[in-house]
Amino acid sequence: MTYYMLDNWWWPYIFILVAGWLATDIWRWLGVLVGNRLEEGSLGLLWVRAIATSIIAAIIAKLIIYPTGSLLDFDIVVRIGAVIIGFIVFIYAKKRIIAGVVTSLACLFIGNWWLV
C-alpha cells in the first residue's frame, strides 16, 4: 500500500513542501520566540547580527569572484572596482543602500563599456 502512494506523480511535491517547511519555518518561529526575549544591545543579538552580516558578505564575495549568468560577461577587475566604488559611495552617502547599489551598477556598465 505504501509503495503505491510513492508512485503517484504528486508525492515528490508533497515531500518537498513538507521537508522545506520543516527545514525553514520551524527555525524561523523559534527565532521569533527567542528573539522577542533578547534586548537590543545584548550579546546574543549582536552575535546573530554578526553571523547574518558575514553570510551576506560571503554571498556577495562568491558572486563577485565566481559569478554566474550575465555577470560572467563583466571582467573581474570591473566587478571588484564596482563593489569598492559602490561601498565608498554608500559610506559617504550616510549609509544609503540605494546610492551604493546605483553607483555599483553604473560602474559595472561604464567599466564594461570602456573595456569593450
N, CA, C and O atoms as a printed pandas DataFrame, in Angstrom:
     atom_number atom_name residue_name chain_id  residue_number  x_coord  y_coord  z_coord
0              1         N          MET        A               1    0.815   -1.196    0.000
1              2        CA          MET        A               1    0.000    0.000    0.000
2              3         C          MET        A               1    0.862    1.265    0.000
3              4         O          MET        A               1    0.560    2.209   -0.730
4              5         N          THR        A               2    1.906    1.299    0.788
5              6        CA          THR        A               2    2.747    2.499    0.837
6              7         C          THR        A               2    3.524    2.687   -0.459
7              8         O          THR        A               2    3.812    3.821   -0.842
8              9         N          TYR        A               3    3.869    1.598   -1.141
9             10        CA          TYR        A               3    4.589    1.733   -2.402
10            11         C          TYR        A               3    3.721    2.387   -3.464
11            12         O          TYR        A               3    4.216    3.139   -4.303
12            13         N          TYR        A               4    2.428    2.102   -3.426
13            14        CA          TYR        A               4    1.505    2.705   -4.377
14            15         C          TYR        A               4    1.468    4.225   -4.204
15            16         O          TYR        A               4    1.415    4.964   -5.187
16            17         N          MET        A               5    1.497    4.683   -2.964
17            18        CA          MET        A               5    1.459    6.111   -2.692
18            19         C          MET        A               5    2.715    6.807   -3.207
19            20         O          MET        A               5    2.640    7.937   -3.690
20            21         N          LEU        A               6    3.853    6.155   -3.109
21            22        CA          LEU        A               6    5.099    6.749   -3.573
22            23         C          LEU        A               6    5.187    6.805   -5.086
23            24         O          LEU        A               6    6.001    7.556   -5.623
24            25         N          ASP        A               7    4.368    6.030   -5.789
25            26        CA          ASP        A               7    4.383    6.034   -7.247
26            27         C          ASP        A               7    3.542    7.149   -7.847
27            28         O          ASP        A               7    3.633    7.399   -9.049
28            29         N          ASN        A               8    2.740    7.815   -7.060
29            30        CA          ASN        A               8    1.912    8.905   -7.578
30            31         C          ASN        A               8    2.788   10.070   -8.008
31            32         O          ASN        A               8    3.842   10.308   -7.420
32            33         N          TRP        A               9    2.356   10.798   -9.032
33            34        CA          TRP        A               9    3.138   11.906   -9.582
34            35         C          TRP        A               9    3.279   13.049   -8.589
35            36         O          TRP        A               9    4.260   13.792   -8.642
36            37         N          TRP        A              10    2.318   13.203   -7.685
37            38        CA          TRP        A              10    2.321   14.333   -6.770
38            39         C          TRP        A              10    3.113   14.085   -5.496
39            40         O          TRP        A              10    3.359   15.028   -4.744
40            41         N          TRP        A              11    3.516   12.865   -5.229
41            42        CA          TRP        A              11    4.196   12.541   -3.973
42            43         C          TRP        A              11    5.507   13.306   -3.789
43            44         O          TRP        A              11    5.744   13.802   -2.687
44            45         N          PRO        A              12    6.381   13.433   -4.805
45            46        CA          PRO        A              12    7.620   14.214   -4.594
46            47         C          PRO        A              12    7.347   15.678   -4.229
47            48         O          PRO        A              12    8.088   16.276   -3.450
48            49         N          TYR        A              13    6.288   16.244   -4.794
49            50        CA          TYR        A              13    5.954   17.637   -4.487
50            51         C          TYR        A              13    5.492   17.799   -3.037
51            52         O          TYR        A              13    5.849   18.769   -2.368
52            53         N          ILE        A              14    4.708   16.854   -2.567
53            54        CA          ILE        A              14    4.290   16.878   -1.160
54            55         C          ILE        A              14    5.501   16.742   -0.248
55            56         O          ILE        A              14    5.613   17.447    0.755
56            57         N          PHE        A              15    6.408   15.833   -0.601
57            58        CA          PHE        A              15    7.605   15.643    0.205
58            59         C          PHE        A              15    8.453   16.912    0.237
59            60         O          PHE        A              15    8.954   17.294    1.294
60            61         N          ILE        A              16    8.619   17.567   -0.912
61            62        CA          ILE        A              16    9.412   18.804   -0.973
62            63         C          ILE        A              16    8.759   19.890   -0.127
63            64         O          ILE        A              16    9.447   20.610    0.595
64            65         N          LEU        A              17    7.434   20.013   -0.210
65            66        CA          LEU        A              17    6.746   21.024    0.593
66            67         C          LEU        A              17    6.919   20.789    2.084
67            68         O          LEU        A              17    7.232   21.714    2.833
68            69         N          VAL        A              18    6.715   19.543    2.515
69            70        CA          VAL        A              18    6.823   19.233    3.943
70            71         C          VAL        A              18    8.269   19.372    4.418
71            72         O          VAL        A              18    8.526   19.976    5.459
72            73         N          ALA        A              19    9.211   18.814    3.658
73            74        CA          ALA        A              19   10.621   18.900    4.057
74            75         C          ALA        A              19   11.105   20.348    4.048
75            76         O          ALA        A              19   11.866   20.754    4.927
76            77         N          GLY        A              20   10.670   21.120    3.067
77            78        CA          GLY        A              20   11.051   22.537    3.024
78            79         C          GLY        A              20   10.476   23.316    4.182
79            80         O          GLY        A              20   11.133   24.198    4.736
80            81         N          TRP        A              21    9.247   22.992    4.551
81            82        CA          TRP        A              21    8.638   23.670    5.682
82            83         C          TRP        A              21    9.361   23.309    6.975
83            84         O          TRP        A              21    9.647   24.185    7.792
84            85         N          LEU        A              22    9.652   22.043    7.162
85            86        CA          LEU        A              22   10.325   21.616    8.389
86            87         C          LEU        A              22   11.716   22.224    8.504
87            88         O          LEU        A              22   12.158   22.584    9.595
88            89         N          ALA        A              23   12.404   22.335    7.366
89            90        CA          ALA        A              23   13.776   22.840    7.404
90            91         C          ALA        A              23   13.853   24.338    7.649
91            92         O          ALA        A              23   14.866   24.823    8.154
92            93         N          THR        A              24   12.813   25.080    7.307
93            94        CA          THR        A              24   12.919   26.537    7.425
94            95         C          THR        A              24   11.965   27.149    8.440
95            96         O          THR        A              24   12.393   27.917    9.301
96            97         N          ASP        A              25   10.699   26.825    8.356
97            98        CA          ASP        A              25    9.717   27.529    9.188
98            99         C          ASP        A              25    9.862   27.251   10.673
99           100         O          ASP        A              25    9.621   28.147   11.482
100          101         N          ILE        A              26   10.238   26.067   11.053
101          102        CA          ILE        A              26   10.418   25.777   12.481
102          103         C          ILE        A              26   11.505   26.676   13.058
103          104         O          ILE        A              26   11.351   27.216   14.154
104          105         N          TRP        A              27   12.604   26.839   12.324
105          106        CA          TRP        A              27   13.695   27.680   12.821
106          107         C          TRP        A              27   13.300   29.143   12.836
107          108         O          TRP        A              27   13.726   29.893   13.714
108          109         N          ARG        A              28   12.487   29.557   11.870
109          110        CA          ARG        A              28   12.007   30.940   11.870
110          111         C          ARG        A              28   11.143   31.222   13.093
111          112         O          ARG        A              28   11.306   32.250   13.751
112          113         N          TRP        A              29   10.224   30.308   13.396
113          114        CA          TRP        A              29    9.366   30.501   14.560
114          115         C          TRP        A              29   10.165   30.467   15.856
115          116         O          TRP        A              29    9.902   31.251   16.767
116          117         N          LEU        A              30   11.130   29.572   15.944
117          118        CA          LEU        A              30   11.990   29.549   17.134
118          119         C          LEU        A              30   12.782   30.848   17.248
119          120         O          LEU        A              30   12.972   31.365   18.349
120          121         N          GLY        A              31   13.244   31.377   16.115
121          122        CA          GLY        A              31   13.955   32.656   16.124
122          123         C          GLY        A              31   13.086   33.799   16.605
123          124         O          GLY        A              31   13.549   34.672   17.340
124          125         N          VAL        A              32   11.830   33.798   16.195
125          126        CA          VAL        A              32   10.906   34.831   16.650
126          127         C          VAL        A              32   10.665   34.704   18.149
127          128         O          VAL        A              32   10.680   35.705   18.866
128          129         N          LEU        A              33   10.446   33.494   18.624
129          130        CA          LEU        A              33   10.198   33.297   20.051
130          131         C          LEU        A              33   11.401   33.691   20.901
131          132         O          LEU        A              33   11.248   34.356   21.926
132          133         N          VAL        A              34   12.583   33.289   20.484
133          134        CA          VAL        A              34   13.798   33.615   21.245
134          135         C          VAL        A              34   14.156   35.080   21.061
135          136         O          VAL        A              34   14.597   35.734   22.007
136          137         N          GLY        A              35   13.972   35.607   19.849
137          138        CA          GLY        A              35   14.337   36.991   19.565
138          139         C          GLY        A              35   13.530   37.997   20.350
139          140         O          GLY        A              35   14.025   39.083   20.654
140          141         N          ASN        A              36   12.304   37.664   20.682
141          142        CA          ASN        A              36   11.476   38.586   21.463
142          143         C          ASN        A              36   12.003   38.770   22.875
143          144         O          ASN        A              36   11.709   39.773   23.525
144          145         N          ARG        A              37   12.769   37.819   23.346
145          146        CA          ARG        A              37   13.281   37.892   24.717
146          147         C          ARG        A              37   14.647   38.581   24.794
147          148         O          ARG        A              37   15.129   38.865   25.891
148          149         N          LEU        A              38   15.264   38.848   23.664
149          150        CA          LEU        A              38   16.587   39.478   23.659
150          151         C          LEU        A              38   16.458   40.993   23.716
151          152         O          LEU        A              38   15.570   41.582   23.100
152          153         N          GLU        A              39   17.352   41.603   24.462
153          154        CA          GLU        A              39   17.397   43.063   24.497
154          155         C          GLU        A              39   18.166   43.564   23.280
155          156         O          GLU        A              39   18.953   42.827   22.686
156          157         N          GLU        A              40   17.933   44.821   22.915
157          158        CA          GLU        A              40   18.517   45.391   21.695
158          159         C          GLU        A              40   20.041   45.330   21.674
159          160         O          GLU        A              40   20.616   45.066   20.618
160          161         N          GLY        A              41   20.694   45.556   22.764
161          162        CA          GLY        A              41   22.154   45.570   22.799
162          163         C          GLY        A              41   22.784   44.321   23.389
163          164         O          GLY        A              41   23.961   44.341   23.748
164          165         N          SER        A              42   22.040   43.248   23.498
165          166        CA          SER        A              42   22.555   42.044   24.150
166          167         C          SER        A              42   23.590   41.330   23.278
167          168         O          SER        A              42   23.608   41.486   22.057
168          169         N          LEU        A              43   24.440   40.553   23.926
169          170        CA          LEU        A              43   25.474   39.814   23.205
170          171         C          LEU        A              43   24.883   38.798   22.239
171          172         O          LEU        A              43   25.446   38.569   21.168
172          173         N          GLY        A              44   23.774   38.192   22.594
173          174        CA          GLY        A              44   23.131   37.225   21.711
174          175         C          GLY        A              44   22.667   37.852   20.417
175          176         O          GLY        A              44   22.860   37.284   19.342
176          177         N          LEU        A              45   22.055   39.023   20.510
177          178        CA          LEU        A              45   21.587   39.704   19.316
178          179         C          LEU        A              45   22.754   40.221   18.483
179          180         O          LEU        A              45   22.698   40.188   17.253
180          181         N          LEU        A              46   23.796   40.693   19.133
181          182        CA          LEU        A              46   24.994   41.115   18.393
182          183         C          LEU        A              46   25.621   39.938   17.654
183          184         O          LEU        A              46   26.102   40.093   16.532
184          185         N          TRP        A              47   25.617   38.769   18.274
185          186        CA          TRP        A              47   26.153   37.566   17.637
186          187         C          TRP        A              47   25.322   37.187   16.411
187          188         O          TRP        A              47   25.872   36.846   15.364
188          189         N          VAL        A              48   23.997   37.247   16.547
189          190        CA          VAL        A              48   23.117   36.924   15.417
190          191         C          VAL        A              48   23.332   37.907   14.272
191          192         O          VAL        A              48   23.386   37.499   13.112
192          193         N          ARG        A              49   23.452   39.173   14.574
193          194        CA          ARG        A              49   23.713   40.178   13.530
194          195         C          ARG        A              49   25.052   39.938   12.849
195          196         O          ARG        A              49   25.165   40.080   11.632
196          197         N          ALA        A              50   26.063   39.577   13.625
197          198        CA          ALA        A              50   27.382   39.310   13.043
198          199         C          ALA        A              50   27.334   38.108   12.104
199          200         O          ALA        A              50   27.936   38.138   11.031
200          201         N          ILE        A              51   26.632   37.062   12.493
201          202        CA          ILE        A              51   26.509   35.884   11.638
202          203         C          ILE        A              51   25.747   36.226   10.369
203          204         O          ILE        A              51   26.163   35.833    9.280
204          205         N          ALA        A              52   24.639   36.950   10.487
205          206        CA          ALA        A              52   23.846   37.326    9.314
206          207         C          ALA        A              52   24.650   38.203    8.365
207          208         O          ALA        A              52   24.592   38.021    7.149
208          209         N          THR        A              53   25.399   39.154    8.913
209          210        CA          THR        A              53   26.224   40.030    8.082
210          211         C          THR        A              53   27.321   39.248    7.380
211          212         O          THR        A              53   27.606   39.503    6.209
212          213         N          SER        A              54   27.937   38.309    8.065
213          214        CA          SER        A              54   29.007   37.528    7.443
214          215         C          SER        A              54   28.469   36.613    6.352
215          216         O          SER        A              54   29.154   36.379    5.356
216          217         N          ILE        A              55   27.261   36.092    6.518
217          218        CA          ILE        A              55   26.669   35.261    5.467
218          219         C          ILE        A              55   26.408   36.093    4.217
219          220         O          ILE        A              55   26.680   35.645    3.104
220          221         N          ILE        A              56   25.880   37.304    4.396
221          222        CA          ILE        A              56   25.621   38.173    3.240
222          223         C          ILE        A              56   26.932   38.574    2.574
223          224         O          ILE        A              56   27.011   38.620    1.346
224          225         N          ALA        A              57   27.955   38.864    3.362
225          226        CA          ALA        A              57   29.260   39.215    2.787
226          227         C          ALA        A              57   29.840   38.051    2.002
227          228         O          ALA        A              57   30.435   38.253    0.944
228          229         N          ALA        A              58   29.674   36.849    2.501
229          230        CA          ALA        A              58   30.178   35.670    1.782
230          231         C          ALA        A              58   29.429   35.459    0.477
231          232         O          ALA        A              58   30.039   35.093   -0.527
232          233         N          ILE        A              59   28.136   35.679    0.469
233          234        CA          ILE        A              59   27.356   35.530   -0.760
234          235         C          ILE        A              59   27.778   36.563   -1.795
235          236         O          ILE        A              59   27.921   36.240   -2.974
236          237         N          ILE        A              60   27.978   37.802   -1.361
237          238        CA          ILE        A              60   28.412   38.852   -2.279
238          239         C          ILE        A              60   29.797   38.541   -2.821
239          240         O          ILE        A              60   30.047   38.711   -4.014
240          241         N          ALA        A              61   30.699   38.086   -1.959
241          242        CA          ALA        A              61   32.045   37.727   -2.417
242          243         C          ALA        A              61   31.999   36.582   -3.419
243          244         O          ALA        A              61   32.733   36.601   -4.408
244          245         N          LYS        A              62   31.165   35.604   -3.185
245          246        CA          LYS        A              62   31.033   34.480   -4.116
246          247         C          LYS        A              62   30.504   34.961   -5.461
247          248         O          LYS        A              62   30.977   34.516   -6.507
248          249         N          LEU        A              63   29.530   35.862   -5.443
249          250        CA          LEU        A              63   29.001   36.392   -6.690
250          251         C          LEU        A              63   30.033   37.198   -7.469
251          252         O          LEU        A              63   30.021   37.209   -8.699
252          253         N          ILE        A              64   30.918   37.868   -6.756
253          254        CA          ILE        A              64   31.940   38.676   -7.427
254          255         C          ILE        A              64   33.060   37.795   -7.983
255          256         O          ILE        A              64   33.475   37.965   -9.129
256          257         N          ILE        A              65   33.541   36.867   -7.182
257          258        CA          ILE        A              65   34.682   36.040   -7.578
258          259         C          ILE        A              65   34.268   34.916   -8.525
259          260         O          ILE        A              65   34.964   34.646   -9.504
260          261         N          TYR        A              66   33.146   34.263   -8.245
261          262        CA          TYR        A              66   32.668   33.148   -9.066
262          263         C          TYR        A              66   31.257   33.454   -9.574
263          264         O          TYR        A              66   30.290   32.856   -9.103
264          265         N          PRO        A              67   31.133   34.374  -10.524
265          266        CA          PRO        A              67   29.802   34.784  -10.962
266          267         C          PRO        A              67   29.132   33.725  -11.839
267          268         O          PRO        A              67   29.781   32.841  -12.398
268          269         N          THR        A              68   27.827   33.851  -11.935
269          270        CA          THR        A              68   27.048   33.018  -12.842
270          271         C          THR        A              68   26.151   33.927  -13.671
271          272         O          THR        A              68   25.948   35.093  -13.330
272          273         N          GLY        A              69   25.632   33.402  -14.733
273          274        CA          GLY        A              69   24.700   34.162  -15.559
274          275         C          GLY        A              69   25.360   35.309  -16.286
275          276         O          GLY        A              69   26.496   35.203  -16.746
276          277         N          SER        A              70   24.632   36.411  -16.384
277          278        CA          SER        A              70   25.124   37.551  -17.159
278          279         C          SER        A              70   26.277   38.280  -16.479
279          280         O          SER        A              70   26.971   39.057  -17.135
280          281         N          LEU        A              71   26.501   38.057  -15.197
281          282        CA          LEU        A              71   27.636   38.679  -14.512
282          283         C          LEU        A              71   28.965   38.134  -15.027
283          284         O          LEU        A              71   30.008   38.759  -14.836
284          285         N          LEU        A              72   28.934   36.975  -15.678
285          286        CA          LEU        A              72   30.145   36.413  -16.281
286          287         C          LEU        A              72   30.683   37.290  -17.406
287          288         O          LEU        A              72   31.869   37.223  -17.730
288          289         N          ASP        A              73   29.823   38.113  -18.006
289          290        CA          ASP        A              73   30.239   38.974  -19.113
290          291         C          ASP        A              73   31.139   40.115  -18.664
291          292         O          ASP        A              73   31.811   40.731  -19.490
292          293         N          PHE        A              74   31.160   40.402  -17.377
293          294        CA          PHE        A              74   31.954   41.515  -16.859
294          295         C          PHE        A              74   33.304   41.006  -16.367
295          296         O          PHE        A              74   33.387   39.953  -15.736
296          297         N          ASP        A              75   34.356   41.760  -16.660
297          298        CA          ASP        A              75   35.712   41.418  -16.215
298          299         C          ASP        A              75   35.783   41.492  -14.691
299          300         O          ASP        A              75   35.070   42.278  -14.068
300          301         N          ILE        A              76   36.642   40.673  -14.098
301          302        CA          ILE        A              76   36.742   40.637  -12.625
302          303         C          ILE        A              76   37.227   41.965  -12.056
303          304         O          ILE        A              76   36.818   42.356  -10.962
304          305         N          VAL        A              77   38.095   42.662  -12.787
305          306        CA          VAL        A              77   38.578   43.965  -12.311
306          307         C          VAL        A              77   37.414   44.954  -12.255
307          308         O          VAL        A              77   37.318   45.752  -11.323
308          309         N          VAL        A              78   36.540   44.902  -13.243
309          310        CA          VAL        A              78   35.372   45.785  -13.258
310          311         C          VAL        A              78   34.431   45.433  -12.109
311          312         O          VAL        A              78   33.898   46.327  -11.452
312          313         N          ARG        A              79   34.221   44.147  -11.861
313          314        CA          ARG        A              79   33.330   43.729  -10.772
314          315         C          ARG        A              79   33.866   44.187   -9.422
315          316         O          ARG        A              79   33.126   44.746   -8.612
316          317         N          ILE        A              80   35.147   43.949   -9.183
317          318        CA          ILE        A              80   35.739   44.344   -7.890
318          319         C          ILE        A              80   35.768   45.864   -7.751
319          320         O          ILE        A              80   35.474   46.394   -6.680
320          321         N          GLY        A              81   36.118   46.562   -8.818
321          322        CA          GLY        A              81   36.126   48.022   -8.779
322          323         C          GLY        A              81   34.750   48.602   -8.509
323          324         O          GLY        A              81   34.617   49.572   -7.763
324          325         N          ALA        A              82   33.718   48.007   -9.116
325          326        CA          ALA        A              82   32.354   48.489   -8.902
326          327         C          ALA        A              82   31.934   48.318   -7.447
327          328         O          ALA        A              82   31.263   49.186   -6.888
328          329         N          VAL        A              83   32.323   47.210   -6.836
329          330        CA          VAL        A              83   31.979   46.989   -5.430
330          331         C          VAL        A              83   32.707   47.991   -4.537
331          332         O          VAL        A              83   32.108   48.560   -3.624
332          333         N          ILE        A              84   33.979   48.204   -4.792
333          334        CA          ILE        A              84   34.756   49.147   -3.964
334          335         C          ILE        A              84   34.195   50.558   -4.083
335          336         O          ILE        A              84   33.977   51.226   -3.072
336          337         N          ILE        A              85   33.961   51.016   -5.304
337          338        CA          ILE        A              85   33.431   52.370   -5.509
338          339         C          ILE        A              85   32.022   52.486   -4.927
339          340         O          ILE        A              85   31.688   53.494   -4.305
340          341         N          GLY        A              86   31.197   51.456   -5.127
341          342        CA          GLY        A              86   29.853   51.473   -4.561
342          343         C          GLY        A              86   29.870   51.529   -3.041
343          344         O          GLY        A              86   29.044   52.210   -2.433
344          345         N          PHE        A              87   30.809   50.814   -2.424
345          346        CA          PHE        A              87   30.918   50.838   -0.959
346          347         C          PHE        A              87   31.363   52.215   -0.464
347          348         O          PHE        A              87   30.856   52.709    0.543
348          349         N          ILE        A              88   32.294   52.820   -1.158
349          350        CA          ILE        A              88   32.747   54.168   -0.773
350          351         C          ILE        A              88   31.597   55.166   -0.861
351          352         O          ILE        A              88   31.410   55.982    0.041
352          353         N          VAL        A              89   30.826   55.101   -1.947
353          354        CA          VAL        A              89   29.673   55.996   -2.086
354          355         C          VAL        A              89   28.642   55.703   -1.006
355          356         O          VAL        A              89   28.044   56.629   -0.458
356          357         N          PHE        A              90   28.426   54.431   -0.690
357          358        CA          PHE        A              90   27.500   54.056    0.380
358          359         C          PHE        A              90   27.896   54.707    1.699
359          360         O          PHE        A              90   27.041   55.238    2.408
360          361         N          ILE        A              91   29.171   54.672    2.032
361          362        CA          ILE        A              91   29.644   55.279    3.287
362          363         C          ILE        A              91   29.474   56.796    3.256
363          364         O          ILE        A              91   28.970   57.383    4.214
364          365         N          TYR        A              92   29.897   57.440    2.149
365          366        CA          TYR        A              92   29.802   58.897    2.074
366          367         C          TYR        A              92   28.369   59.395    1.926
367          368         O          TYR        A              92   28.100   60.561    2.215
368          369         N          ALA        A              93   27.455   58.560    1.490
369          370        CA          ALA        A              93   26.053   58.952    1.355
370          371         C          ALA        A              93   25.272   58.635    2.633
371          372         O          ALA        A              93   24.056   58.443    2.588
372          373         N          LYS        A              94   25.952   58.582    3.741
373          374        CA          LYS        A              94   25.347   58.339    5.053
374          375         C          LYS        A              94   24.640   56.991    5.105
375          376         O          LYS        A              94   23.539   56.874    5.642
376          377         N          LYS        A              95   25.284   55.981    4.543
377          378        CA          LYS        A              95   24.829   54.586    4.553
378          379         C          LYS        A              95   23.464   54.403    3.896
379          380         O          LYS        A              95   22.611   53.676    4.405
380          381         N          ARG        A              96   23.271   55.062    2.776
381          382        CA          ARG        A              96   22.062   54.862    1.979
382          383         C          ARG        A              96   22.343   53.754    0.959
383          384         O          ARG        A              96   23.204   53.892    0.090
384          385         N          ILE        A              97   21.610   52.674    1.084
385          386        CA          ILE        A              97   21.845   51.493    0.254
386          387         C          ILE        A              97   21.640   51.799   -1.222
387          388         O          ILE        A              97   22.414   51.342   -2.063
388          389         N          ILE        A              98   20.613   52.560   -1.543
389          390        CA          ILE        A              98   20.306   52.841   -2.947
390          391         C          ILE        A              98   21.463   53.568   -3.632
391          392         O          ILE        A              98   21.720   53.337   -4.813
392          393         N          ALA        A              99   22.157   54.434   -2.915
393          394        CA          ALA        A              99   23.292   55.154   -3.502
394          395         C          ALA        A              99   24.416   54.180   -3.859
395          396         O          ALA        A              99   25.010   54.289   -4.932
396          397         N          GLY        A             100   24.708   53.240   -2.977
397          398        CA          GLY        A             100   25.752   52.264   -3.253
398          399         C          GLY        A             100   25.392   51.320   -4.379
399          400         O          GLY        A             100   26.240   50.984   -5.207
400          401         N          VAL        A             101   24.135   50.885   -4.418
401          402        CA          VAL        A             101   23.705   49.943   -5.456
402          403         C          VAL        A             101   23.709   50.612   -6.825
403          404         O          VAL        A             101   24.215   50.042   -7.792
404          405         N          VAL        A             102   23.147   51.820   -6.915
405          406        CA          VAL        A             102   23.097   52.526   -8.198
406          407         C          VAL        A             102   24.505   52.848   -8.684
407          408         O          VAL        A             102   24.793   52.719   -9.874
408          409         N          THR        A             103   25.377   53.260   -7.784
409          410        CA          THR        A             103   26.762   53.559   -8.165
410          411         C          THR        A             103   27.480   52.304   -8.644
411          412         O          THR        A             103   28.199   52.350   -9.642
412          413         N          SER        A             104   27.298   51.191   -7.955
413          414        CA          SER        A             104   27.938   49.939   -8.369
414          415         C          SER        A             104   27.451   49.500   -9.742
415          416         O          SER        A             104   28.248   49.074  -10.577
416          417         N          LEU        A             105   26.160   49.599   -9.978
417          418        CA          LEU        A             105   25.630   49.231  -11.290
418          419         C          LEU        A             105   26.168   50.142  -12.384
419          420         O          LEU        A             105   26.532   49.679  -13.465
420          421         N          ALA        A             106   26.215   51.434  -12.101
421          422        CA          ALA        A             106   26.755   52.374  -13.090
422          423         C          ALA        A             106   28.222   52.059  -13.379
423          424         O          ALA        A             106   28.651   52.098  -14.532
424          425         N          CYS        A             107   28.984   51.751  -12.342
425          426        CA          CYS        A             107   30.397   51.399  -12.539
426          427         C          CYS        A             107   30.544   50.115  -13.347
427          428         O          CYS        A             107   31.443   50.010  -14.181
428          429         N          LEU        A             108   29.679   49.148  -13.110
429          430        CA          LEU        A             108   29.718   47.904  -13.889
430          431         C          LEU        A             108   29.513   48.185  -15.372
431          432         O          LEU        A             108   30.289   47.726  -16.210
432          433         N          PHE        A             109   28.479   48.932  -15.690
433          434        CA          PHE        A             109   28.171   49.180  -17.091
434          435         C          PHE        A             109   29.188   50.101  -17.766
435          436         O          PHE        A             109   29.557   49.880  -18.920
436          437         N          ILE        A             110   29.639   51.129  -17.050
437          438        CA          ILE        A             110   30.654   52.022  -17.620
438          439         C          ILE        A             110   31.972   51.274  -17.798
439          440         O          ILE        A             110   32.628   51.417  -18.829
440          441         N          GLY        A             111   32.368   50.475  -16.803
441          442        CA          GLY        A             111   33.602   49.710  -16.918
442          443         C          GLY        A             111   33.551   48.690  -18.037
443          444         O          GLY        A             111   34.539   48.504  -18.747
444          445         N          ASN        A             112   32.420   48.025  -18.208
445          446        CA          ASN        A             112   32.278   47.056  -19.283
446          447         C          ASN        A             112   32.287   47.754  -20.646
447          448         O          ASN        A             112   32.894   47.265  -21.599
448          449         N          TRP        A             113   31.611   48.893  -20.724
449          450        CA          TRP        A             113   31.588   49.664  -21.971
450          451         C          TRP        A             113   32.988   50.141  -22.342
451          452         O          TRP        A             113   33.368   50.126  -23.513
452          453         N          TRP        A             114   33.760   50.568  -21.325
453          454        CA          TRP        A             114   35.083   51.080  -21.559
454          455         C          TRP        A             114   36.032   49.977  -22.058
455          456         O          TRP        A             114   36.867   50.221  -22.929
456          457         N          LEU        A             115   35.900   48.786  -21.512
457          458        CA          LEU        A             115   36.789   47.690  -21.898
458          459         C          LEU        A             115   36.431   47.072  -23.247
459          460         O          LEU        A             115   37.268   46.428  -23.880
460          461         N          VAL        A             116   35.207   47.266  -23.678
461          462        CA          VAL        A             116   34.785   46.664  -24.965
462          463         C          VAL        A             116   35.114   47.564  -26.075
463          464         O          VAL        A             116   34.842   47.243  -27.232
